[in-house]
Every structure is written in structure tokens, then in C-alpha cells.
Amino acid sequence: MTSRVLSIGLLISSVEIYMNAFAQLPVLGTIWALVAISLHGIALVAVVYSAWFTENPRTGQLTYAAVSALILIFWQLQVADAGALPPGFHPWVWWVIGSAAITAALSLPIAFGSFYLFGVPLIWYFIYQSAEGGSAEAFSAAKDSVYTLLFSSCFSLLLLLLRFEAEKVDLANQEASRAEVERAAIDAVEQERARVDSLVHDKVLTTLLVGANARTDDEIVEARTLAKTAIRALESDMSSTYQNEDAITVWSFFGAIMDSVRSVFAGVLVKESGASDLSVPGDVAEALTEATFQAVTNAIQHAGPGAETVVRLKGTPHGVKIVIKDDGRGFRVSRVPKTRLGLRLSIINRVESVGGKVRIDSGPGRGTAIILDWIAK
């Protein structure tokens, strides 16, 4: 957001920059002046493109800061004859250095950004007093330098503060998601206990009651049949439990995810089908839950305003499939930078670590679908 706001501000300020630059071209009288204006235009395009069409806006900002510094440092090359400059001449690069200092502050580490903030006005102070810079008085040069420093510092601090607050919100959201994952795990355990209680009630207690009240031969045969059925059900449940002590059924797993997603993401629609008694290991359930929450968070943050997000939970005969789909702006998967840890670590690597698979179907303008697949071995 801060990068896009900055790109809009630079586009607006560039109108004044180019008005002054092209007006001074006849006075400067060198090919280097035209080259400098062209380089500045390319750097401006880089800022806008990286802010709106990539996930790494700092590349364009660094380009703009570096090009602007070079234009300032080598200003003398743009002047063919210093004696031909009119009285009160004000080099067009002065309108560049303030915005350049802001881009440097946003894209560089604090130490280097601060050096740029103070260094560029200092260079301007000496250039403005030189013959090629207009032969300004020391007071005028100092006034311009201080104004540039204050302007760029105030806007840089404001944008950095906005970025800092946004990072705090992101961290808070991550903590909330992590807490909700833990709550979902607890809910799943409670639902699993309820399922076991239901099994005991429906099979064991019913068998005991029938057996206790059996009087006739037919009633005794019925009690024996019920007892065998109850024993087989208990053995089956014990077998799946011993395979993974933390395992839960798809029923419990889906119920916990549905409750958690609805409580955290009020506007997200959740649908489920095919729930069964298939056992899902605890580590698999935890990984799928975390990946689902991260995928929903990404959709809300990046799909765009008005986009609808749907989570579909589907049980298959041998596994689980979860689809997180939105109808937002979409993206090109090949252009996702390695720094986007939410997608690569929290979703892809997390699911693959428990034997699952992740597929991403997305493209500009056609939304995004993230499919999580897990098949029991």
C-alpha cells in the first residue's frame, strides 16, 4: 500500500519535474541533459511497475534513488556553457531529489537510508552554488537543502510508520491464526471424544441392555449378534487409535475446521461433503489446518476488494481434499518471489512435510484456487 501511494505521488510530482526539465533543455544545450531526463523517466516507470505489478516494490524504488543520485552528482555534464545560464537559474534536478530521498528511505536499510537523506541535500548545497548550478548564494543553497531534508524526512517517517503499523497488524493476524489452529485442534479432540462416547453408547451399552433383558432363545441370539458387532467396532476403533494416538476422524476434522474458519473469517463461506470415519493422523490434521488458515488469510489480503472466498472440504474414500478458492485478481505463480514465505513455507512445504500435495491454479483476472490433497497410506 505504501509503495503504491508513493508511486502515485511520484507520478503527480513528475509533471512539474518534466515541465522544468524540458523548459531548460535549450539552455543546458547538451545531449547529457536529454539522457538524464530519459533515465529519470525509466526509473519512474520502474517504481510504478514494481509497485503495482510485482511483489517486490523496493527494486523500483532503489532504481529511482540510484538514478536520481547519479543525475545530481553528474549535473555538470548537462551544462554546455555555465555563462549562458540565465540569472536565478534553478536546476530541474532539485525537483527530483526530495522524492528520491523518500524512495531511498523506504527501500534501503535504516543506516544507508539516513545517509541518503542527509547526503543528497548536502550535495545539492554545493552544486547550487557552483557556476553550473546557477551560482546561488550560500543562504539560498542552505535554505533549499534544509527544505529538501525536512520534506523528505517527514514523508519518509510517515510512510515508514504506516509500514511498521501494517507489519504489527500482520503479526497480530498470524498470532490469531496460530491460536485458532490450536483451538481447532482442541475442538477436534473434543469431537473425537464425543464420537467415542457415542460408539460406546450405541454399541456397548445397547448390547449390555439387550443381553441383560434377554429371556427367550431369539433374544439371546440377538444379544450375541449385537455383542459380536460391538466387539468388531471396538477392535476397529482401537486399531486406528494405535496406529496414531493423535488421530481423528474426518468427521471431527471437518467439524473443527468449519467452526474455526467461520469464527475467524466471518465473510468466508465453508462447505463440506464426504465426511467419514477415515482416520487422519494428528500431524496431518494440524498441517492441513495451518495451510488452510494461511491460504484464507492470503486470499483476504491479496484477492482484492469485493472478492469472495470459499473453502470446500471434501472427504474421499482414501483421503482428504481441501480447496480454498477466491474470485479475486489472481497472480502468476511463477512470479511469486522466494520471500513470500506464507505461500512456500506455511502452505506448500507444510503440507508436503506430512505427505500431502499442493496445487495452485491462478492467473491474472481469474482468481486463485489452492488445492490441498492428502491420501492415507
C-alpha positions in Angstrom: 0.0 0.0 0.0 2.8 2.5 0.9 4.6 1.7 -2.3 1.6 2.3 -4.4 0.8 5.5 -2.6 4.4 6.6 -3.2 4.2 5.7 -6.9 1.1 7.9 -7.4 2.8 10.7 -5.6 5.9 10.4 -7.8 3.7 10.4 -11.0 2.0 13.6 -9.8 5.3 15.4 -8.9 6.8 14.3 -12.2 4.6 16.7 -14.1 6.4 19.6 -12.5 9.8 17.9 -12.9 9.4 17.4 -16.7 7.9 20.8 -17.2 11.0 22.4 -15.8 13.4 19.8 -17.4 12.1 20.3 -20.9 12.0 24.1 -20.5 15.7 24.0 -19.5 16.8 21.8 -22.4 17.7 24.7 -24.8 19.6 26.4 -22.0 21.6 23.4 -21.0 22.4 22.5 -24.6 23.9 19.0 -24.2 22.9 15.5 -25.1 23.5 14.5 -21.5 20.6 16.6 -20.4 18.2 14.6 -22.6 19.9 11.3 -21.4 19.3 12.3 -17.8 15.6 13.1 -18.4 15.2 9.8 -20.2 16.9 7.9 -17.4 14.6 9.6 -14.9 11.6 8.5 -16.9 12.8 4.9 -17.0 13.3 5.0 -13.2 9.8 6.4 -12.7 8.3 3.6 -14.8 10.3 1.1 -12.7 8.8 2.5 -9.5 5.2 2.3 -10.8 5.6 -1.1 -12.4 7.3 -2.7 -9.3 4.6 -1.2 -7.0 1.6 -2.4 -9.0 2.7 -5.5 -10.9 5.3 -7.2 -8.7 5.7 -8.4 -5.1 9.0 -6.6 -4.6 8.4 -2.8 -5.0 11.8 -2.0 -3.4 13.6 -2.9 -6.7 11.9 0.1 -8.5 12.5 2.4 -5.5 16.2 1.6 -5.4 16.4 2.2 -9.1 14.8 5.6 -8.7 17.0 6.6 -5.8 20.2 5.5 -7.6 19.3 7.2 -10.9 18.4 10.4 -9.2 21.7 10.5 -7.2 23.7 9.9 -10.4 21.8 12.8 -12.2 22.6 15.1 -9.3 26.3 14.1 -8.9 27.0 14.4 -12.6 24.9 17.5 -13.1 27.8 19.5 -14.6 27.8 17.2 -17.7 24.3 18.6 -18.6 25.6 22.2 -18.8 27.3 23.1 -22.0 28.1 26.7 -21.0 27.7 27.9 -17.4 28.0 31.5 -18.5 24.9 31.1 -20.7 22.6 30.2 -17.8 20.0 32.9 -17.0 20.0 34.8 -13.7 18.2 32.9 -11.0 18.6 29.6 -12.8 17.3 26.7 -10.7 18.4 23.2 -12.0 15.5 20.9 -12.7 17.1 18.1 -10.7 16.1 20.0 -7.5 12.6 18.8 -8.0 13.8 15.2 -8.1 16.0 14.9 -5.0 13.2 15.2 -2.4 11.2 12.3 -3.8 14.4 10.3 -4.5 15.3 10.6 -0.8 11.9 9.2 0.2 12.4 6.2 -2.1 15.8 5.6 -0.6 14.5 5.8 2.9 11.8 3.2 2.1 14.0 0.7 0.2 17.4 0.9 2.0 18.3 -0.3 5.5 18.0 2.5 8.1 21.7 3.4 8.1 22.0 3.7 4.3 18.6 5.4 4.0 19.6 8.0 6.6 22.9 8.6 4.8 21.0 9.2 1.6 18.5 11.6 3.3 21.3 13.8 4.6 23.8 13.3 1.8 21.7 14.3 -1.2 20.7 17.8 0.3 24.4 18.3 1.2 25.5 17.6 -2.4 22.8 19.9 -3.7 24.1 22.7 -1.4 27.5 22.7 -3.2 26.1 22.2 -6.7 23.6 25.0 -6.4 26.4 27.4 -5.5 28.5 26.3 -8.5 28.6 28.1 -11.8 26.8 25.1 -13.5 24.2 25.1 -10.8 23.2 28.7 -11.1 25.7 30.4 -8.8 23.3 30.8 -5.9 24.2 32.4 -2.7 25.1 30.2 0.2 22.0 31.2 2.2 19.7 30.2 -0.7 21.5 27.0 -1.2 21.3 26.2 2.5 17.6 27.1 2.6 16.9 24.7 -0.3 18.9 21.9 1.2 17.2 22.2 4.6 13.8 22.3 2.9 14.6 19.2 1.0 15.8 17.4 4.1 12.7 18.3 6.1 10.3 17.4 3.3 11.9 14.0 2.6 12.4 13.2 6.2 8.8 13.9 7.2 7.2 11.9 4.4 9.7 9.1 4.9 8.9 8.9 8.6 5.2 8.9 7.8 5.4 6.1 5.3 7.7 4.1 7.5 5.3 4.4 10.4 2.5 3.2 8.2 4.6 0.2 7.1 5.5 -0.5 10.7 1.9 -0.5 11.9 0.9 -2.7 9.0 3.6 -5.2 10.0 2.2 -5.2 13.5 -1.2 -6.0 12.2 0.2 -8.8 10.1 1.9 -10.3 13.1 -1.3 -10.0 15.2 -3.2 -11.8 12.5 -0.6 -14.5 12.4 -0.8 -14.9 16.2 -4.6 -15.0 16.0 -4.4 -17.7 13.2 -2.0 -19.7 15.3 -4.2 -19.5 18.3 -7.2 -20.6 16.2 -5.3 -23.6 14.9 -4.6 -24.6 18.4 -8.3 -24.1 19.3 -9.3 -26.2 16.3 -7.0 -29.0 17.5 -8.7 -28.9 20.9 -12.1 -28.9 19.3 -11.2 -31.8 17.2 -10.1 -33.8 20.2 -13.4 -33.0 22.0 -15.4 -34.0 19.0 -13.4 -37.2 18.8 -14.2 -37.9 22.4 -17.8 -37.3 21.7 -17.6 -39.8 18.8 -16.1 -42.4 21.0 -18.7 -41.8 23.7 -21.3 -42.2 21.0 -19.7 -45.5 19.9 -19.7 -46.8 23.5 -23.3 -45.8 24.0 -24.7 -47.1 20.7 -22.8 -50.4 20.6 -21.7 -51.4 24.1 -24.4 -50.1 26.3 -27.1 -51.2 23.9 -25.6 -54.7 23.8 -25.5 -54.9 27.6 -29.1 -53.8 28.0 -30.3 -56.3 25.4 -28.2 -59.0 27.0 -29.5 -58.2 30.5 -33.1 -58.4 29.4 -32.7 -61.4 27.1 -35.1 -64.2 28.2 -36.0 -66.2 25.1 -33.7 -68.0 22.7 -34.3 -65.4 20.0 -33.4 -62.6 22.4 -30.2 -64.4 23.4 -29.3 -64.9 19.8 -29.9 -61.2 19.1 -27.8 -60.3 22.1 -24.9 -62.4 20.8 -25.1 -60.8 17.4 -25.1 -57.3 18.9 -22.1 -58.3 21.1 -20.1 -59.5 18.1 -20.9 -56.3 16.2 -19.9 -54.2 19.2 -16.6 -56.1 19.6 -15.7 -55.7 15.9 -16.5 -51.9 16.1 -14.3 -51.5 19.2 -11.5 -53.5 17.7 -11.6 -51.4 14.5 -11.5 -48.2 16.5 -8.7 -49.4 18.7 -6.7 -50.4 15.7 -6.9 -47.0 14.1 -6.1 -45.4 17.5 -3.0 -47.5 18.0 -1.8 -46.5 14.5 -1.7 -42.9 15.6 -2.7 -41.9 19.1 -3.5 -38.4 18.0 -5.6 -39.5 15.0 -9.1 -38.1 14.5 -11.8 -39.0 12.1 -12.6 -36.9 9.0 -15.9 -36.1 10.7 -14.2 -34.5 13.6 -11.5 -32.8 11.5 -14.0 -31.2 9.2 -16.2 -30.0 12.1 -13.2 -28.4 13.8 -12.1 -26.6 10.6 -15.6 -25.4 9.8 -16.1 -23.9 13.2 -12.7 -22.3 13.3 -12.8 -20.7 9.9 -16.3 -19.3 10.5 -15.3 -17.8 13.8 -12.2 -16.1 12.5 -13.2 -15.2 8.9 -16.8 -14.1 9.1 -17.2 -13.5 5.4 -15.7 -16.8 4.2 -18.2 -19.5 3.0 -17.3 -23.1 4.2 -18.8 -26.2 2.6 -18.2 -29.9 3.3 -19.0 -33.2 1.8 -18.0 -36.8 2.1 -17.1 -36.8 5.8 -16.4 -40.3 7.1 -14.8 -42.3 9.8 -11.5 -42.4 8.0 -8.7 -41.7 10.4 -6.5 -38.6 9.9 -3.2 -38.6 11.9 -2.8 -35.6 14.2 0.2 -34.1 12.5 -1.6 -34.3 9.1 -4.7 -32.6 10.6 -2.5 -29.9 12.1 -0.6 -29.2 8.9 -3.8 -29.1 6.8 -5.4 -26.7 9.2 -2.5 -24.4 9.3 -2.2 -24.4 5.5 -6.0 -23.7 5.2 -5.8 -20.7 7.5 -2.8 -19.3 5.7 -4.5 -19.8 2.3 -7.6 -18.0 3.5 -5.5 -15.2 5.0 -3.7 -14.8 1.7 -7.0 -14.6 -0.2 -8.3 -11.9 2.1 -5.2 -9.9 1.9 -4.4 -10.2 -1.9 -7.6 -11.1 -3.8 -8.8 -7.5 -3.8 -11.8 -5.7 -2.5 -15.1 -7.4 -3.1 -13.6 -10.8 -3.8 -15.5 -13.8 -2.4 -13.6 -16.7 -0.8 -14.9 -20.2 -0.4 -13.4 -23.2 1.5 -14.6 -26.6 0.3 -13.8 -29.7 2.5 -14.2 -33.0 0.7 -13.7 -36.4 2.1 -12.6 -39.1 -0.4 -12.5 -42.9 0.2 -8.8 -42.8 1.0 -8.1 -39.2 2.0 -9.0 -35.5 2.2 -9.2 -32.7 -0.2 -9.4 -29.0 0.8 -10.0 -26.3 -1.8 -9.6 -22.6 -0.9 -10.9 -20.6 -3.9 -11.4 -16.8 -4.5 -12.7 -14.9 -7.5 -10.2 -12.0 -7.0 -7.4 -10.6 -9.1 -5.2 -13.7 -9.2 -1.5 -13.9 -9.9 1.2 -15.7 -11.9 2.6 -18.5 -9.7 5.9 -18.4 -11.5 6.4 -14.8 -10.4 5.9 -15.3 -6.7 9.3 -14.3 -5.1 11.1 -16.6 -2.6 10.5 -14.0 0.1 6.8 -14.9 0.1 7.1 -17.3 3.0 3.4 -17.6 3.6 2.8 -19.5 0.3 6.0 -21.5 0.1 6.6 -22.4 3.8 3.2 -22.2 5.5 1.3 -23.9 2.7 3.4 -25.9 0.2 6.2 -27.1 2.4 3.9 -27.6 5.4 1.5 -29.9 3.6 4.3 -31.8 1.7 6.1 -32.4 5.1 3.2 -34.7 6.1 2.9 -36.5 2.7 0.3 -34.2 1.1 0.3 -32.4 -2.2 -0.5 -28.8 -3.0 -1.7 -27.5 -6.4 -2.2 -23.8 -7.2 -4.4 -22.7 -10.1 -4.3 -19.0 -10.6 -3.9 -16.3 -13.2 -4.3 -12.5 -13.5 -8.0 -11.7 -13.6 -9.4 -15.2 -12.9 -9.0 -15.7 -9.2 -7.0 -18.3 -7.3 -7.6 -21.9 -6.2 -5.3 -23.6 -3.7 -5.9 -27.4 -3.6 -4.6 -29.4 -0.6 -4.6 -33.2 -1.1 -3.8 -35.9 1.4 -4.2 -39.7 0.8 -3.9 -42.1 3.7 -1.1 -44.8 3.2 
